[in-house]
Amino acid sequence: MNLDFNKYADGLVPAIIQDSKTLKVLMLGFMNAQALKITQESGKATFYSRSQKKIWTKGETSGHFLMVQDILSDCDNDTLLIKAQPIGPTCHKGTETCFAETGDTPFSLDYLEKVIIERRMQSPEVSYTRRLFDKGINKIAQKVGEEAVELVIESKDNNPDLFINEAADLMFHYLVLLQAKGFSLSQVVQVLEERHKK
């Protein structure tokens, strides 16, 4: 990669950040040669702030890092495309992307997983999810089994509403089980991706 940092007067090149899984554009930042070097060495997207005149790593105060998976330059070597795995929301307004049309984060399995992680920390009086975690791995595994059986039973009938609701119940409890065992949905997807390559 031979970027042309001298093309622009300020010595910065635009860096488009894209979610490596969903391919959503998360944000746009600017990098100089030092910010790019830190990004490559640390694996965390790091930028140059034009307003504060300093290097900064996304997530250094919030913990919402952008873990770099791939760095590409365009055909003119004056713009970067960085594919990253976001840890938490990317935008300082708390949304998944800086280009969200509203303040709401679009619902996805990744978002649901984050909600489960957050609710694990809530009071058991207000959170069903927290109560599940408090009951331990055996109860969580039992719930996954119960929901799987209910889904199988509904698949044999002809009630689409009941079937899709049981499918949602199974998916939710499956994600809870993953968290209880210390795994993430992205790790499951990675295994499926590796199998797909064979």
N, C-alpha and C positions, 0 to 999 in steps of 0.2 A: 504494500500500500504506500503510494507516494503522493500524499495530499499536498495541494497547493495552498498553503496558509497565506501566501503573499497576494493572492488574487483580490482579497478584500483589504481595505485600508487598515482595519483594526486587527488584522492577522487572525481572525476567527473564521471557522467554517460552521455552517448549520449542521446540527445533528438531530435527525428525526428518530424518535424512540418508538419502537413498535413492540407490542406484546408478542413474544416468540410463539405462543400457543394460539391465541385468538387472531393474531395479525392486526389487531386494532392499533391505530396510531394513538400513543399515550401523551406525548408532549414533543415540543421542539426546544432544543437548547443550543448553546454555542460552545465550541471547543477550540482551544489553541493547542499547540503541540504538547505542552505540559499536561493539559487536562486529558488529552488522548492517551498519553503515556501512562498516567495514573489509572485511567480506565482499563487499559490493557493489562496492567500489572496487578490491580486490585480485584478486577472482575466486577466492579461497581461503577455505574455510569457517573462520570465526574465532568463538570462543566466549568466554563469561565463566566462569571457574572459580569455583564457589562455595566450594570448599575452600581454594584459594590466593588468592582475592579479587583476581583479575587477569584481564586479557584474554589469550587465547592462540590461536594459529593452529595448527590440526591439521597436523602434519607439520613444524613448525618445528625440531624436533630430529632426527626420524627421516627426514625427506624424503618421508614418505608423506602428501602433501597430498590434500585433497579439492577438485578443481577444479570450481567451481560452474557448472552449466549453466542452472539455472532456480531461482527463489525464488517460492514460493506461500504465501499465508496462508490460514487456514481461514475459515469463514463468520463466526466471532466475532472475528476479528482478534486472537487471543491465542495462536496456535500457528503455527509455520512448517514448511513442507515444502520441503526443499532437495534438488534433484536434482543430483548431482555425479558426476564421473568420478574414482574413486579411483586414486591413484598408489601402488600397493603395498597391503599389508594395512591395514585400517582400525583393527582392535583392537590395543591395546598388547600383547596376548598373541600377536600374529602371525597372527591369523585374518582372513579376508576381512571378516567382520562381527562386531560385539560380541554378536550373538545366535546365534552358532554353537552347536550342541548339543554338539559335541566340539571338541577342539583342532585337528582336521584342517580344512584349507581345502577346500571342495567343488571337485571337479575340473571345469574348464571350459576352453574354448579360451583365454580370457583368462588363466587360471591357467597353462596350458601355455606361453603366450607369456612369462610372467614367469619360468618355470623355464628356458626357452631363454636368456633374457637373463642369468640367474644362472649358468647352466652355461657360457656364453661366457667367463666370467671364471675358470673352474676350470682345474686342471691338465689338459693334453692326455692325460696318462697315465690319468686316471680319467673323462674326459668325451668321449664320442663327438661330442657337439655342439660342444665346443671344437675337436676335431680337424677337423670339417667347416669351421668358420670359418677355421681356420689354412690350409686348402687353398685358400681364396679363392673368389671369386664364380663363376668358371667351373665349378669342381667342384660347388658347391652347385646351380647351375642345371642341370648335367648330372644330378645326383641327382633333381631334381624331374622332369626329362624321363623318366628311367628309371622312376621310380615311376608316372608318368602312363601310360606305355606298358604297364606291368605291370597297372595297374588296368583299362585298356581290354581287355587280353587276358583277364583274369579275368571281366570283364563278359560275355564271350561264352560262358563255361563255366557250369556249374551247381553251383559249390561256394561256398556263401554265406560260409563261414569264410575261405577264401582271398580272396574279393572284399572283405570288410569289413576284413581285415588290410591289404590293399594300399591301401584307401581311407585307413586310419589312417596308413600310411607316407607317402602322398602329402601328407596334411594336415600332418604333422609337418615334412616337408622344405619344404613351402610356407611355413610359419611361419618356418623358419630363413632361407629366401630373403628374405622380407619384412624380417627384422631385418638381414640382410647388406646390403640395399639402403637401410636407414635408414628403413623404414616400419613401421607398426604395423597390427594387425588392425583396430583402431578406425577407421583411415583408409580401409581397404577397405570397412568397413561403412557409413561416411559416404557414400562414392561410391554404394553400392547404395541407400542411403536416398534420396539425391538423385534417382537414376534412378526409384525407386519413386514419387516425387512427381509425375513428369511424366505 
